[in-house]
C-alpha cells in the first residue's frame, strides 16, 4: 500500500484539492441535515395532527349528546389522513416537497379534497430541494471534474510526464491509481454523512446499501468520463471546458429538453382542473330537480333505491347523493390523469438508462418512497378511507337514523398503510453497467497516454 501513501502525499500538497474535498463533505452533511430536519418536521406535523383530530372529534361528539342529524355530523366532521415519511426519505424528498402529505377529508366529493392542496406545478421544481440526491446528481460531478481535469495535462505542463511514464509501474496503472484515490475520497465525502443520517433515521440496510451502490455507480460514470477527457493530448483549460460542457449537457440541458418533449408528447391535465370540473358538477346539481338526481344516483347504488322517498325541501341524502355523483362524473378524467402521469413516469425511467443523473434520482426516490408511485398510493389509501366513510354514513342518511356520541366513536379511522419501498433492480443494474462501461473506456484511454502532445500552458 506504499503507492497509496505516496499518492496521498502528492494530493495533500494541493490545497485546492483538500479544500474541494472538505467543501464536499460540508455540503453532503448539510444536505443530510436538511433532509433529516424536514423529515422530522413532517413527522411532528403528523403527530400533532393526530392530537388535534381527537380533540375535534371529542368536541363534535359533545354536540350530539342527545342525538342529532347524521348529515350535519358528516358535513362538519373532518378526518385526517397522512403519508408518513419512510426512514430513507431524508436522502431524496422527491414529491413530498411538492405534494401534500397530510389531508383532512369529509364525506363530501373527494376529488376536490384530494387536489385543493396543489399550490404549484411540481414539474416546474426540476432540481428539487437541497437534499442528498441534489448534491450527488448536480454537485458531485463538479468536484470530480475539479480533481481530475488536469490529471495528465498538469504533469505535461510541468515537464514531468515523460519521467513519470518511464518509471516502473507507470502507464495505465499510474492514472488509474490517481483517479481511483480521488474518486474514493469524493465517495467518502458523500457517504460519511449518509451513514450517520441512516443511523439517526433508522434506515434499513437494504435502503442504505442501495444508496451507497447508486453513489458508487454514478461516481464511476463521471470518473470514467473524466479519464477519457483528461488523458487526451490537450491543455488543462480545454479539458475543464469539455468536462463542464458534458456536465451541463447531461445534468441540465438534456433532462430539461426531455422533460419538455415528454410534457408535449404525453399531455396531462393538472389535478386542479379535476377539482374544478368536479365542483362544477356538484354546484350545478343545486339547479336540477332532486328526484332526477336521486334517480341517477340509484342507477349506480341500487341498494338505497327502496328507502323512503325525498320529503319536500332540503334533505341530506340528496345532498350527499349529488356529492358522490360529482366524483363519478369525473372518473374518466381521473383515470386519464393517472394514466398520463404513470406514462410519464415510465418514460422517465427509460430515460434513466441513457442519462445517469435521471437514473440516480429515479432509484433514490423509489427507494425512499417519495416518487409518483408513492404519491398515487397515498391518494388511493385516502380514497379507500373515504369510501369506508361514505359506507358508514349512508345507512344513517338513507334510513333517517339519528346520530349519537357512540356513533362518533364508531366512525372509521384512517390507518397509515405499510410502506411500499422496493429496490428498482433493473434501473440499479443499468447504472452499475453504465459505470462499469465508463470505467473500462476511461482505463483504455489512460493506456494511450504519451509523453508528447500539444499541451502548452493550461
Buried (B, 14 or more C-beta within 10 A) or exposed (E): EEEEEEBEEEBEEEEEBEEBBEBBBEBBBBBBBBBBEBBBEBBEEBEEBEEEBEEBBEEBBEEBEEEBBBBBBBBEBBBBBBBBBBBBBBBBBBBBBBBBBBBBBBBBBBBBBBBBBBEEEBBEEEEBBBBBBBBBBBBBBBBBBBBBBBBBBBBBBEEEBEEBBEEEEBBBBBBBBBBBBBBBBBBEBBBBBBBBBBEBBEBBEEBBEBBBBBBBBBBBBBBBBBBBBBBBBBBBBBBBBBBBEBBEEBBBEBBEEBBEEBEEEBEBEBBBBBBBBBBEBBEEBEEEEBEEBBEBBBEEBEEBEEBEEBEEEEBBBBBBBBBBBBBBBBEEBBEBBBEBBBBBBEBBBBBBBEBBBBBBBBBBBBBBBBBBBBBBBBBEBBBBBBBBBBEBBBEBBBEBEEBBBEBBEEBBEBEEBEBEBEBBEEBBEBBBEBBBEBBEBBBBBBEEBEBEBEBEEB
